[in-house]
């Protein structure tokens, strides 16, 4: 370390500027510090705005997901209600056909019961999700 050169001067770049033969102009330094400070303020404000935009997008996405969830749950509830009613009616007809010894009706009702049991109640949910994604403003028939 040179004698007469302070630690602060070396750290601030003053010593480097003096070595290069450049004279330090305090107005240039103040102007650069001021510019950097205002750049910082602009960046800070931009990032605050961006964070708020992200929070807003997050709230919208959560609301959309909750809405879709509610629609899907309602669709499933309706589907299961409808299936239960159909099963009840088919079983009522089945009992009636058995009591009348109507083997042809028993056979047809058994096929209908089997087909209904095979049908996956969740199959239509994929169609519903696609509809919500592609045409969210149009009604969907359940």
N, C-alpha and C positions, 0 to 999 in steps of 0.2 A: 504494500500500500504506500502510495506517495505521501510524503509529509505535506501537511497543509490541506489535504483532501479529506473531507469528512466522510464518515460512513453514509450519512444521508445523501450527500452529493453523489457518491458512487451508486447508491440504490436508485436515485431519481433519474439517472441518466445524464446528469450534468457533467460528470467527469468524462463520460463517453463523448458527449458533444464537444467538450473542450479539447479532448484528444484529437477529434476530427477537425478541429480548427473552426468549428461552427460556434457562433455566438448565440446564446440563448436570449430570445426576446420574450419577456414576461407577457406581453399582450398576445403573442401567438400561443403560449402555453395556456393562458386563461381562455382564449377562444376555443382551443382544442378541448379543454376540460368542459367548457360550456356546451360545445357541440355533442360531446360524448354523453353528457348528462341528459340533454334533450333527446338524444337517440335512445337512451335508456328509458326515459319517460314514455316515448312513443311505443317502444317495444313492450313495456310493461302494460300500457293501455291496450295494445293490440292483443296481448296474451290474455288479459282479463276478459276482453270481449270474446275471444275464441273460447275460453273456458265456459263462459255463459252460454255461448252457442252450443257447445258440447252438452252442457247440462240440459238445455232446452231439448236437444235431439234425444237425449236419454229419457227425459220425461215423456216425450211423444212416443218413443219406442215402447216404453213400459206400458203406457196407456193402450197402445195398439195391441200389444201382446195380451194384456188383460182382457181387452174387448174380444179378441179372437178366442181366448180361453173360454169366456162366458158363452160365446156362440157355439163353440164345440161342445161344451157341457150340456147346453140346452138341446143341441141336436142329438146328442147321445141319450139324454133323458127321454126325448120324444121318440127316438128310435126304439128304446127299450120298452116304453109304454105301449107303443104300437105293436111291437112283437108280442108283448104279454097279452094284449087284447086278442090278437090273432090266434095265439096259442090257446087261450081260454075258449074262444069260439070254435076252433077246430076240435078241441077236446070235447066240448059240449056236443058237437055234431058227431064225433066219434062214438061217444057214449050212447047217443040216440040211435046211431046206425047199428051198434052192437045189440042194443035192446030190441031192435026190430029184425035182427039177424040179416041185415043188408050187407052181405059180404063185399059186394062191388063198391059200395060207399065207404066201407071200412078200409078197403084197399086204397081207394083214391085219397081218402083223408090221411092215411098212413104215409103215402107218398108226399102229400102236401106238408105234413108235419116234419118229415125227414128233410125236405128241401128247405123249409124255413129254418130248421135247426142247423143246416149246413151253411146258411148265409151268414157271413160275418157282419155283425152290426157296425163294426169299425170300418168296413170297406168304403162306405159313403163319406167318411170323414176326410179321406184323401181328396175326393172331389170337392168337398166343402172348402178345404184349405186352399186348393188351387183356385177356386172361385174367389175366395177372399183376397188372395194374392193378386190375381189378374184383373178382377172386376169388383173392387170393394164397394162400389156404390150401387151395384145391381142386387136385387133380392135373389135369394137362393131357395129353391123348393126343396123342402125336406121330405 
